[in-house]
Structure formats: C-alpha cells, structure tokens
Amino acid sequence: MTPVRKAVITAAGRGTRQYPATNTVQKELFPLVDVDGYAKPTLQIIAEEAVASGIQEICVVANTTNAEPIRQHFHGLTEAQRAGQFAGKDWAWALSDALDDLARRLTVVVQAAQEGYGHAVYQAREWVGDEPCVVLLGDHVYRSHTDERCARQVIAAYEQYDCPVSSVARTPESLITRLGTVAGRPLGGTPPVYEVAAMTEKPAVEEARARLRTPGLADGEYLCFFGIHVFPPAIFDCLEHLLRHDIRRKGEFQLTSAQALLFERGRYLVSEVQGERYDMGVPEGLIETQIALALDSPYRKQAIALLSHAPGGIGD
C-alpha cells in the first residue's frame, strides 16, 4: 500500500459569508492566535495540521484573487529582515524557519471558475498523480481530544484498511438535514471505524430514521461528515465522471456526489474522529474558533477572564 504523504487543501471559495472583510483579505488568510500563542493565517494552521499528521507535500487550491497572497505568505524572513527589525528576535527566526519548511512542501494551483467543492478538488488531480491524498477544507480548524491529530486519525484508518476513509462525528437529528450522513457497521478500533452501508447528502429526518441508523449510537444520533477525507486516486475518476456528464447539485460539482460514486464501486469506511471541528468561514464560527484556540494557548487565563466578565459569560 502506498503511504499517504500528500494533502490537498481547498482555499478557492470567495468567502461571501465573511463579507465585507473578504473584500481585502480572503477568509483562509484571516489571522488567528494559535495554541502556541502566535498569530497565523488560518491556512497556515491547517497546513501545520497536515504536516504534524505525517504529510510531506501540500497542494493548496486557490482562486484567481488569493493565489498570489498565499504564495507570498509562505516564505520566511530575508537576511536583511533578520539583520534589521527582527535582529535578536529568536522567536521570529524560528517561525520564519517553519514558514520556509512549509514553502518547500507547498504547491498552489488555481480554480479559475467557481464550480463547486468537487471541481476545486479536481484541480489537484495532476499534482496528486497515482497516490492517495488527504483532503482538508481551508476554513476548518481541528482540535484533537488525544495526542494524535485529527487528520492523523483518519490517515491511520486508511493505512490500516487500504480503502477510502472519511471522518465523521456523532450528530443530533436536528442538524442532519444540513450534512452528509452515513449509516455504518461498527468495525471497532480507537477511534471507532465503521463500514459504510448507506450514504445520503442532507437527508430528510424521515429518511434518516428509516435507513441511516448506525448500531451503537443513541436514538436521534447519526454519523455525519466531519470534513477530513483520505482518498485513493480513484476519487478523481469519479470527479471526472461528474464533469464529463455535467452532473451537478445546486449548479455545482459536489465532492459528496463523487464520494457516492466511490462508495458504489467498492468498500468505503468512516472514522469517528476524537476531536472538534471549527468552521471559521462564518462570523459565529470565527469567534468560536478563536475562543477554542485561545483556551488552549498561553493566553488561556486572559481568555477566561474576558469570558467571565462578559454579559452572560461563564462567570455569570
């Protein structure tokens, strides 16, 4: 089996839900104070998640607006900067070296037209080649509940079973009409792995109750996609089928449609990730993401103090 050493991060969306900030800064480049206490663009935090999970090469799918700013960010300090305003600042030099390392791993490809998430992933086909890859969203930040990164948990399941694996999380019935939902047969393991028996994008509650129940889950609880996938190269054949036959959903080529084709063609697993996902691509999600990172950072005391004194805060 070929090990998973490549990651595709999609960062081509226009960020309409974060307008008007996205007039000047694309959402994937919004800064967040990370758990190490340093301010970084969201995309860098996600790239570091990939590298910490064992990934060696990263392809970012950008759009025509943010491709160049992304390339510009991923390089370290010049010698002039090290000798000038950053002289003696060892912390900045260390961060600069980390950026240089990411730059050596990074390739940027451009999605010229906004044709959907599946279309964005397809832009990386030539770069991925005949290897498996992990696919990550450029606006989702993950925090693991264990010593093993969220992405690494999914990669480990792929390397054990040698078939497509998507991350899932237990989700209440009230939310499933917004999410891809699966029914699975438990295979055990930590984190738990399930063999997919049925897969539906945004099912009605009645359909979910009839055909998407998973043994071992509480009543009213379902397995829904969590946003990390590890695919064999065959995912690109499925995406090509959608593009060639102009198979769209709500006017776009969807990754979930390609996942459904992949499921029809062979074994497909899901891994119940032990961690949390934060969507910074919407205003409330951006707030949640920064709070979650702050509470796990050197600024935890300051964050708790602010939250405690806020109206309706944790101290009320």
Residue pairs with C-beta under 8 A, 6 or more apart in sequence:
1 159
1 162
2 130
2 131
2 132
3 159
4 54
4 55
4 131
4 132
4 133
4 134
4 155
4 158
4 159
4 230
5 54
5 55
5 56
5 57
5 131
6 55
6 56
6 57
6 58
6 59
6 127
6 128
6 131
6 132
6 133
6 134
7 47
7 50
7 55
7 57
7 58
7 59
7 133
7 134
7 135
7 136
7 151
8 58
8 59
8 61
8 121
8 124
8 127
8 128
8 133
8 134
8 135
8 136
9 43
9 46
9 47
9 50
9 58
9 59
9 60
9 61
9 135
9 136
9 137
9 138
10 61
10 117
10 120
10 121
10 135
10 136
10 137
10 138
11 26
11 28
11 43
11 60
11 61
11 62
11 63
11 66
11 70
11 138
11 139
12 61
12 62
12 63
12 66
12 110
12 111
12 114
12 120
12 123
12 138
13 27
13 63
13 114
13 138
13 139
13 281
14 22
14 26
14 63
14 65
14 114
15 21
15 22
15 26
15 27
15 28
15 139
15 281
16 22
17 281
17 282
17 283
18 27
18 30
18 281
18 282
18 283
18 286
21 27
21 30
26 63
26 65
26 66
26 69
27 42
27 138
27 139
27 280
27 281
28 41
28 42
28 43
28 66
28 70
28 138
28 139
29 41
29 42
29 43
29 66
29 69
29 70
29 73
30 41
30 42
30 280
30 286
31 39
31 40
31 41
31 42
32 39
32 40
32 41
32 42
32 45
32 141
32 280
32 289
32 290
32 293
33 39
33 290
33 293
33 294
33 297
33 299
34 40
34 45
34 293
34 297
35 293
35 296
35 297
36 297
36 298
37 297
37 298
37 299
38 91
38 95
41 73
42 138
42 139
42 141
42 280
42 289
43 60
43 70
43 73
43 138
44 73
44 74
44 99
44 102
45 141
46 136
46 137
46 138
46 140
46 141
47 58
47 60
47 102
47 105
47 106
48 98
48 102
49 136
49 141
49 142
49 149
49 150
49 151
50 58
50 134
50 136
50 151
51 58
51 101
51 102
51 105
52 149
52 152
53 134
53 149
53 150
53 151
53 152
53 155
54 152
54 155
55 105
55 134
55 151
56 105
57 105
57 107
58 102
58 105
58 106
58 107
59 106
59 107
59 108
59 109
59 124
59 127
59 128
60 70
60 106
60 107
60 108
60 109
60 138
61 109
61 110
61 111
61 120
61 121
61 123
61 124
62 70
62 108
62 109
62 110
62 111
63 110
63 111
63 114
64 110
64 112
67 108
67 110
70 108
71 108
73 99
74 99
74 102
74 103
74 106
75 99
75 100
75 103
76 96
76 97
76 98
76 99
76 100
76 103
77 86
77 92
77 93
77 96
82 93
82 96
86 92
86 93
86 96
107 127
109 123
109 124
109 127
110 123
111 119
111 120
111 123
113 119
114 252
115 252
115 253
116 248
116 249
116 251
116 252
116 253
116 254
116 255
117 252
117 253
117 254
117 255
118 239
118 242
118 252
118 253
118 254
118 255
118 256
118 257
118 258
119 239
119 243
119 252
119 253
121 135
121 235
121 239
121 255
121 258
122 236
122 239
122 240
122 243
122 253
124 133
125 236
125 239
125 240
128 233
128 236
129 233
130 233
131 233
132 158
132 230
132 231
132 232
132 233
133 230
133 231
134 151
134 154
134 155
134 228
134 229
134 230
135 228
135 229
135 230
135 231
135 255
136 151
136 227
136 228
137 227
139 279
139 280
139 281
140 227
140 277
140 278
140 279
140 280
140 281
141 277
141 278
141 280
141 289
141 292
141 293
142 149
142 150
142 151
142 228
142 273
142 275
142 276
142 277
142 278
143 150
143 275
143 276
143 278
143 292
143 293
143 296
144 150
144 153
144 273
144 274
144 275
145 274
145 275
145 276
146 153
146 274
146 275
148 156
148 274
150 167
150 226
150 228
150 273
150 274
150 275
150 277
151 228
153 167
153 191
153 271
153 273
153 274
153 275
154 165
154 166
154 167
154 228
154 229
154 230
154 271
154 273
155 230
157 165
157 189
157 191
157 193
157 230
157 269
157 271
158 164
158 165
158 230
160 189
160 193
161 193
161 267
161 269
163 232
163 266
163 267
163 268
163 269
164 229
164 230
164 231
164 232
164 234
164 235
164 259
164 262
164 263
164 266
164 267
164 268
164 269
165 193
165 229
165 230
165 268
165 269
165 270
165 271
166 182
166 225
166 226
166 228
166 229
166 230
166 259
166 268
166 269
166 270
166 271
167 225
167 226
167 227
167 228
167 229
167 270
167 271
167 272
167 273
168 182
168 184
168 194
168 223
168 224
168 225
168 226
168 270
168 271
168 272
168 273
169 223
169 224
169 226
169 272
169 273
169 277
170 217
170 221
170 222
170 223
170 272
171 179
171 181
171 221
171 222
171 223
171 224
172 220
172 221
172 222
173 205
173 208
173 220
173 221
173 222
175 224
176 202
176 203
176 205
176 208
176 212
176 222
176 224
177 202
177 203
177 204
177 205
178 202
179 202
179 224
179 225
180 199
180 200
180 201
180 202
180 224
180 225
180 256
180 259
181 199
181 200
181 201
181 202
181 203
181 208
181 212
181 222
181 223
181 224
181 225
182 194
182 196
182 197
182 198
182 199
182 200
182 212
182 214
182 223
182 224
182 225
182 270
183 196
183 197
183 198
183 199
183 211
183 212
183 213
183 214
183 223
184 194
184 195
184 196
184 197
184 214
184 223
184 269
184 270
185 194
185 195
185 197
185 214
185 215
186 192
186 193
186 194
186 214
186 215
186 216
187 193
187 194
187 195
187 269
190 274
191 271
191 272
191 273
191 274
192 271
192 272
193 269
193 270
193 271
193 272
194 214
194 223
194 269
194 270
194 271
194 272
195 267
195 268
195 269
196 263
196 268
196 269
196 270
198 211
198 212
199 259
199 260
199 263
199 268
200 207
200 208
200 211
200 212
201 249
201 254
201 256
201 257
201 260
203 212
208 222
212 222
213 222
214 222
214 223
217 223
223 270
223 272
225 256
226 273
226 277
227 277
228 273
229 255
229 259
231 262
234 262
234 265
235 258
235 259
235 262
238 258
238 259
238 261
238 262
238 265
239 253
239 255
239 258
241 247
241 258
241 261
242 248
242 253
242 254
242 257
242 258
242 261
243 253
247 253
247 257
248 254
249 256
249 257
259 268
262 268
276 292
278 285
278 288
278 289
278 292
279 285
279 289
280 286
280 289
280 290
291 303
291 307
294 300
294 302
294 303
295 303
295 304
297 303
304 314
306 313
307 313
307 314
307 315
308 314
308 315
309 315
